[in-house]
Amino acid sequence: MDTVVVALGGNALLQKGERPSFHLQMKNIAETAHHLAKVMAKSRRGFVITHGNGPQVGDEFLRNFFARDEIPKLPLHILNAETQAMIGSMLELELGNELKRLGSGKRVSTIITHVLVSREDPAFEKPAKPIGPFYTKAHLKKELKEEKFHYAKMDGEYRRVVPSPRPLEILEIKEIEALARKGDIVICCGGGGIPIFSSGEAHIGAEAVIDKDSTTQLLSNSIGARRMVILTNVDYVYKDYGRMKGRIKRISAGELAKELESFEEGTMKPKLEACLEFLKNGGRLAQIGNLDKFERVMKMSSGTVIS
């Protein structure tokens, strides 16, 4: 069965500036499920869904920090596991509800996913992955008095950053592939997966958050998917992202590779790198488009198409 891998951006749960309450995130998830189910209910393809967890894992990190005098703090890889399960559960329930409403008998399964990374990855020396809320300069100064941490400036505000090593192997890949080939909709690799190291014949957790798009690319190539779709909150990739100018509708991988360095690190660049790597390793078609226009993206009447 032809399988499509779909990566959900952070706007699937929260828009920038929204308060991260459970009810608001559930409302956003329900809207996301509505857009996905309209396509998935009537398609003969298999679908595998990945998603981010940056704001959620950052919030859990803060809860652990402020409760540390009462409850021992949990390591970052366990916070990844917690948020992966939380988001997976919310999405599985709402997507299942939408599919039933549309008369589809498709099953939805969530697989808690572990991803192997290397201890020698240079990312551990240069934390760069943003997690948690945006801080104003005054708020950041206050937080740094409580705890020293790495941070980066983004869109005029600040966010905590942690190591983001390259994903090497997905431990549950056979189970994911088997369910997708049966026609199930599989939710997996949430937040880039739970990062782990190899220690002899055992595995242990790693203090990091893996980039969701990098893991999505690894997943897509590992299961032989022909098509990878990255959904975000803009309609197209833009050459000038700040001013939303220079819209790219269609581009070849060769052309994109020549222009890659003109894109800023904090915008579309990681997504474009994932698309190029996917195509380089056997993928046929990569797309970046708006989550709210998923049906049109699948018909290739909206979004950037890279081939």
Residue pairs with C-beta under 8 A, 6 or more apart in sequence:
1 44
1 45
1 46
1 180
1 181
1 183
2 44
2 45
2 46
2 226
2 227
3 45
3 46
3 47
3 48
3 180
3 181
3 223
3 224
3 225
3 226
4 45
4 46
4 47
4 48
4 225
4 226
4 227
4 228
4 229
4 298
5 47
5 48
5 49
5 50
5 216
5 219
5 220
5 223
5 225
5 227
5 228
5 229
6 36
6 47
6 48
6 49
6 50
6 229
6 231
6 294
7 49
7 50
7 51
7 212
7 213
7 216
7 228
7 229
7 230
7 231
8 32
8 49
8 50
8 51
8 52
8 91
8 231
8 291
9 52
9 230
9 231
9 232
9 233
9 291
10 52
10 54
10 55
11 28
11 232
11 233
11 291
12 28
12 29
12 32
12 51
12 52
12 91
12 231
12 291
13 25
13 28
13 29
13 32
13 51
13 55
13 56
13 87
14 20
14 24
14 25
14 28
14 55
15 28
15 233
16 134
17 134
18 24
20 55
20 56
20 59
20 133
25 90
26 90
26 94
29 87
29 90
29 91
29 94
30 94
32 91
32 94
32 291
33 91
33 94
33 95
33 97
33 98
34 98
35 291
35 292
35 294
35 295
36 49
36 95
36 98
36 294
37 95
37 98
37 99
37 101
37 102
37 104
38 102
38 294
38 295
39 294
39 295
39 298
40 47
40 95
40 99
40 104
40 106
40 185
41 98
41 99
41 102
41 103
41 104
41 106
42 102
42 104
46 180
46 181
46 182
46 183
46 184
46 185
46 186
47 180
47 185
47 186
48 176
48 180
48 185
48 186
48 187
48 188
48 219
48 223
48 225
49 91
49 185
49 186
49 187
49 188
50 187
50 188
50 189
50 190
50 212
50 215
50 216
50 219
51 87
51 88
51 91
51 187
51 190
51 191
51 212
52 190
52 191
52 192
52 212
53 80
53 83
53 84
53 87
53 190
53 191
53 192
53 209
53 212
54 129
54 130
54 131
54 132
54 191
54 209
55 131
55 132
55 133
56 83
56 86
56 87
56 191
57 76
57 79
57 80
57 83
57 131
57 132
57 191
57 209
58 131
58 132
58 133
58 159
58 160
59 132
59 133
60 74
60 79
60 82
60 83
61 76
61 79
61 131
61 132
61 160
62 132
62 133
64 71
64 73
64 74
64 79
65 73
65 146
65 147
74 82
75 205
75 207
76 162
76 205
76 207
76 208
76 209
77 194
77 195
77 196
77 205
77 206
77 207
77 208
78 205
80 191
80 192
80 193
80 194
80 195
80 209
81 112
81 194
83 190
83 191
84 112
84 113
84 190
84 191
84 193
84 194
85 110
85 112
85 190
87 190
87 191
88 110
88 112
88 187
88 188
88 190
89 110
91 110
91 187
92 108
92 109
92 110
92 187
95 108
95 185
95 187
96 108
99 105
99 106
99 108
99 185
106 183
106 184
106 185
107 183
107 184
107 185
108 184
108 185
108 186
108 187
109 179
109 184
109 185
109 186
109 187
110 186
110 187
110 188
111 172
111 175
111 176
111 179
111 186
111 187
111 188
112 172
112 194
113 170
113 171
113 172
113 176
113 188
113 189
113 190
113 193
113 194
114 170
114 171
114 172
114 193
114 194
114 196
114 203
115 167
115 168
115 169
115 170
115 171
115 189
115 192
115 193
115 194
115 195
115 196
115 210
115 215
115 218
116 167
116 168
116 169
116 170
116 171
116 196
116 197
116 198
116 203
117 165
117 166
117 167
117 168
117 195
117 196
117 197
117 206
117 208
117 210
118 165
118 166
118 168
118 197
119 197
119 206
121 163
121 165
121 166
123 129
123 163
123 164
123 165
123 166
123 208
124 163
124 165
124 208
126 163
127 150
127 161
127 162
127 163
127 164
128 152
128 161
128 163
128 164
128 265
129 161
129 162
129 163
129 164
129 208
129 209
129 210
129 211
130 152
130 154
130 159
130 160
130 161
130 266
131 159
131 160
131 161
131 162
131 209
132 159
132 160
133 159
134 154
134 155
134 157
134 158
134 159
135 143
135 151
135 157
135 158
135 159
136 157
136 158
137 158
140 151
140 158
143 149
144 151
149 160
150 160
150 161
150 162
151 158
151 159
151 160
151 161
152 158
152 159
152 161
152 266
154 266
155 266
162 207
162 208
162 209
163 207
163 208
163 209
164 192
164 208
164 209
164 210
164 211
165 195
165 206
165 208
165 210
166 210
166 214
167 192
167 193
167 210
167 211
167 214
167 215
167 218
168 218
169 218
170 176
170 189
170 193
170 215
170 218
170 219
170 222
171 196
171 203
172 188
173 219
173 222
173 223
176 186
176 188
176 219
176 223
177 222
177 223
179 186
180 186
180 223
188 219
189 212
189 215
189 216
189 219
191 209
191 210
191 212
192 209
192 210
192 211
192 212
192 214
192 215
193 210
193 215
194 205
195 205
195 206
195 207
195 208
195 209
195 210
196 203
196 204
196 205
196 206
197 203
197 204
197 205
197 206
211 270
211 274
213 230
213 270
213 271
213 273
213 274
214 270
214 273
214 274
214 277
216 228
216 230
216 274
217 228
217 274
217 275
217 277
217 278
217 281
219 225
220 228
220 278
220 283
221 277
221 278
221 281
221 282
221 283
224 282
225 283
226 283
226 284
226 285
227 283
227 284
227 285
227 286
227 287
228 274
228 275
228 278
228 283
228 285
228 286
228 287
229 286
229 287
229 288
229 289
229 294
229 297
229 298
229 303
230 271
230 274
230 275
230 286
230 287
230 288
230 289
231 288
231 289
231 290
231 291
231 294
231 297
232 271
232 288
232 289
232 290
232 291
233 290
233 291
234 244
234 290
235 247
235 289
235 290
235 293
235 302
235 303
236 247
236 248
236 249
236 288
236 289
236 302
236 303
236 304
237 247
237 248
237 268
237 271
237 272
237 288
237 304
238 244
238 245
238 246
238 247
238 248
238 268
239 245
239 246
239 247
239 248
239 259
239 262
239 263
240 246
241 263
241 264
241 267
241 268
248 304
249 304
249 305
250 304
250 305
250 306
250 307
251 304
251 305
251 306
252 306
252 307
253 275
253 276
253 279
253 280
253 306
253 307
256 272
256 275
256 276
256 306
257 276
260 269
260 272
260 273
260 276
263 269
263 272
268 288
271 288
272 288
272 306
274 286
275 286
275 288
275 306
276 286
276 306
278 286
279 286
279 306
279 307
284 307
285 305
285 306
285 307
286 305
286 306
286 307
287 297
287 300
287 303
287 304
287 305
287 306
288 303
288 304
288 306
289 296
289 297
289 302
289 303
289 304
290 297
290 302
290 303
293 302
293 303
296 302
296 303
297 303
